[in-house]
Amino acid sequence: MTYSKKEKITLPTGLMDVHIHDIRRTFGSFQAITGASLQIIGKSLGHKSPLSTQVYARLNLGLVLVSIEKATQVMFG
């Protein structure tokens, strides 16, 4: 049973299948996309193991791109 049904909360049709876990994953994803470290994401989501947080690593590409650009500039600059 979802929280909304249990608490008798009426949700818009598009949100009827949304679970707390979905919201947590979305929040963690946006933290990664905006540049938060895996350590910060793990702490904010209450993960006990860094392996639980590792799934978000693929979303934090901004810092990777900055590193690639810096290295390229040094190599060819």
C-alpha positions in Angstrom: 0.0 0.0 0.0 1.4 3.4 -0.9 1.7 6.2 1.6 -1.0 8.3 -0.1 -3.6 5.4 0.1 -2.7 4.7 3.7 -3.0 8.3 4.7 -6.0 8.9 2.4 -4.2 11.7 0.5 -5.6 12.4 -3.0 -2.8 12.8 -5.6 -2.9 13.9 -9.2 -3.3 10.9 -11.5 0.4 11.2 -12.7 1.6 10.8 -9.1 -0.4 7.8 -8.1 2.5 5.4 -8.5 5.2 7.6 -6.8 6.8 6.2 -3.7 9.0 7.8 -1.1 12.0 5.8 -2.6 11.3 7.5 -6.0 11.5 10.9 -4.4 14.8 10.0 -2.5 16.3 8.8 -5.8 15.3 11.9 -7.6 16.7 14.1 -4.9 20.0 12.2 -4.9 20.1 12.4 -8.7 19.7 16.2 -8.6 22.3 16.5 -6.0 24.8 14.7 -8.2 23.8 16.7 -11.3 24.4 19.9 -9.4 27.9 18.8 -8.4 27.4 17.4 -4.8 30.1 14.8 -3.9 29.1 11.2 -3.3 30.0 11.6 0.3 27.5 14.5 0.7 24.8 12.6 -1.3 25.3 9.5 0.9 25.1 11.5 4.1 21.9 13.3 3.0 20.2 10.1 2.0 21.3 8.3 5.1 23.3 5.6 3.3 25.5 3.4 5.6 27.6 2.1 2.7 29.4 4.2 0.0 28.3 1.4 -2.5 24.7 2.5 -2.0 25.6 6.0 -3.2 27.8 4.9 -6.1 24.8 4.7 -8.5 24.8 8.5 -8.5 28.4 8.8 -9.8 27.3 8.5 -13.4 25.2 11.7 -13.1 27.9 14.0 -11.8 29.7 14.6 -15.1 30.2 18.3 -14.7 33.4 17.9 -12.7 34.7 15.2 -15.1 34.2 17.6 -18.1 36.0 20.4 -16.3 38.9 18.1 -15.5 39.1 16.9 -19.1 39.1 20.5 -20.4 41.9 21.5 -17.9 44.0 18.6 -18.9 43.5 19.2 -22.6 44.4 22.9 -22.2 47.7 21.9 -20.4 48.5 19.3 -23.0 47.9 21.5 -26.1 47.9 25.0 -24.6 
